[in-house]
Amino acid sequence: MGAIWTPYCGVAPQAGDWRWNLDPLLLVILIGAAVVIALRLEGRRRLFGLAAMSVLAVSFVSPLCALSSALFSARTIHHVLLVGVAAPLLAWTAPKSSGRGLIVATVVQAVLLWAWHAPGLYAAALSNDGIYWLMQISLLASAVWFWMKVRTASAPAAVAALLAAMLAMGLLGAVLTFAGQAVYAPHFYTTLAWGMTPLEDQQAAGLIMWAPASALYLFAALAVLGRLLSPTREVAA
């Protein structure tokens, strides 16, 4: 029954099957983007850009891609890499933009995060490649937009936005952690081979969102506060 789901990364692998995704079009896009970044950018922007391409390769080319067809917790790690690691790296690769629009960017990112984790939309994404890529691109693009606005916003506004993003991620994680039943149909028949029931897999995903994923935004907020307070410390000294 699990074979009815045909996600982009292929059918759910069995335990120990570490399958790589060698989609030629995907490889051309990632390698081409890396070459453009290496040739056109300099200094930190080049480093950030190449690091972002490496994270995207881990997300879509490495065995994590296939594993995310089997485990919702792996899909969660995949999404955290997109919105919490690749997105800020890409935001710091791009030229600085105005900090205006931070509230809208924060809301859009949170809405898309919650929407794509609604069971119906999530199941649709694992049944159709077009919807799958719409999910991935919209999550990544909204997160890049969010981080670009955070980058240029005032410190108080940036901290508020980061804490709001942390809350959105943490609340979603809590909902999944304390749900009384598994709700993601594509994983009803794919988790047992990896030693977890569907509910245990879902709870693991919730804990990932609730703790390490939310912590990414908290650490970023603390870093902004640290930069805000450091001149004061120097003056006081």
N, C-alpha and C positions, 0 to 999 in steps of 0.2 A: 504493500500500500504506500510505502514511503516513496516508491519510484514515480508517483504521479507528479512530484515536484521536480522541476528541471531548472535549478538555479544557474546563473551565469557561470559559476565556478565548477559546475558539474555535479553529478549525483553525489550524495553524501558518502565519504570514504569510510572504510572500516578501520578499526583501530590498527595503527602501525602503517597505514597507507599514507605516506607523505608525498602527495601529488602536487607538482608544480603547475602553474597556469602559464602556458607558453603561447597564448593568443598572439598571433603575429601583429595584428593591428595595435593591440595594447603595447607590445614591446616597441614597435616603431614610434608610437606617441611618446612613451616614457624616455626612450633613448634620444629621440629628436629633441625633446624639451631639455634634457640634460646637456646635449651638445650646444643648443642655443644659449643656455645659461652659462656654460663654461666659456663660450666665445664672446658673449655680449656683455656680461656683467663682471664686476671686479670686487675685490675685497670681501667684506662681510656679506654683501648681497649675493655674491657667487657661492660662498660657503653655505649660506642659508638655503639658497635655491637647490644646490646639489644634495644637501641633507634632506630637503623636502622630497625630492625625486627618489631618494633612497627609502624614505618612509613609505611612499606610495608603492614602490616596488615590493616592499615587505607585505603591504596590505593586499595587493592585487596579483602578484606573481608568485610569491612564496607559498608553501603549503598552508599558510593561514587562510588563503582564499578558499581552498577546498574544505578545510576544517570548518569554516564558517557555514558550509552547507549542512554539516552534521550537528554542530553545537551552536546554540544561540549565544552562549558565553563567548565563543570564539568570534561570532559576529559582533558582539559588544566590544571586544578588544579591537577588532577591525575599525569600528566606528570611532572609538576613542583615539586611535592613531590618526584618523582623518581629522577630527574636529579639535583635538587637543595637542597634537604634535605637528602634523603636516600643515595644518591651517596657519598656526602662528609663524612657522618657518616661511611659508609663502607670503604672509602678510609683511614680514620683515624683508623679504626679497623685493617686494614691489616698492615703487617710490612712495614717499609719504603723501597722505591725502588729508583733507580737512577732517577734524574730529566731529563735525556736525553729523547728525544722523545716528549717533551712538545708541539712543533709546530704541529707534526703529530696528537697527541691526541686532540688538540684544533680543528684542521680542521675536523677530523673524527667526533667528537661530533657535530659540527655545521652542517656538511653535513647530518648526520643521522637525526638530529632534523628537518631540512628543508624537507628532503626526505619523512619522515613519516607523514608530514603534507601536502604533495601533495594530492589533493583530491582523485586521483585514488588509490594510495597506502593506504591511510587512509580507504577508502571504502572497500578495499580488507581485511584489518585487522579486520574490523567489520563484515566480511562475513565468515571468516575462523579462527578457533581457533589456528591453527598452525601459520598462518601469524600474528595473534594477539600477540601470545607469542614471535614471532620473533621481532615484533615491541618493545614490552616491554623490553625484555632481551637486545636487541641491544642498546636501549636508555639508560638503566641503566648501562650496561657494559661499553659503551663508556664514560659515565659521570663519573663512578668510575675511569676509566683509566685517564681521564682528571684531576680529583681532586687529584689522587695519584701523578701525575707529578707536579701539582701545589704545593703540600705539600713539595716536596723536591727540587724544582727549586730555583734559586736565586731570591731575592725579585723583582728586575726589570723585570725578565722574568715572574715570577708569576703574577705580576700586569698587564703586557701586555697581557698575556693569559686570565686573568679574564676579562679585558676590551673588548677583542675580543669576548669572550663568551657572554658578556653583549650585545655587538653590534649585534651579530647573533640572540639572543633572541629578542632584541628590534625591529630589522628590521622585523622579522617575525610577531611580534605583530602589528607593524604599517601597514604592508601589509593587515593583516586580519581586522584591525580596519577600514581602509579606502576603503576596497573592496566595490564595488557598488552593489554586489549581493552575496547571500549565495552560497557557492560552495561545501558544504559537504552533499552529497545526503543522507547518513544514518540519518541525523537530519532534513530533510525537513518536516517530518510528526510527529516529536516527541517533539518539543519545545513548541507548543501552549498550551499543558496541563499544562505547568509550567509558563505560562504568558509571553512568549517571542516569537517573530517571529524567524525563522531561521537566518535572517540577524542580529537581535538584539543579539541573542545568540552568533553568530560568532564575532560580535563586542565586546561583553563582554569578550570573550576568548582572542581577540587581546589585549584588555586593560590589562588583567591579565598578559600576556606575556610582554607587553610594560612597565608596571610599577613595580608591586611587584616582578615578576620573574626576570626581569633584575636587580632590586635592590639587589637581593641576591648576584650577582656577584660583583656589585659595593661595597657593604658592605664588602665582602671578600677582595677585592682589598684595601680598606681603612684600613682593619685590618692588612694586610701585610705591608702597608706603615707605620702604627702606630708602628709595631714592629721594622721596619727598622730605624725609627727616634728616638725611645725611648732611645737607648744608647747614641745618640748624645746629647739629652736633658740632660741626667744624667751628661755627661762630661761637658756640658756647665754650668750646675748648680754648 
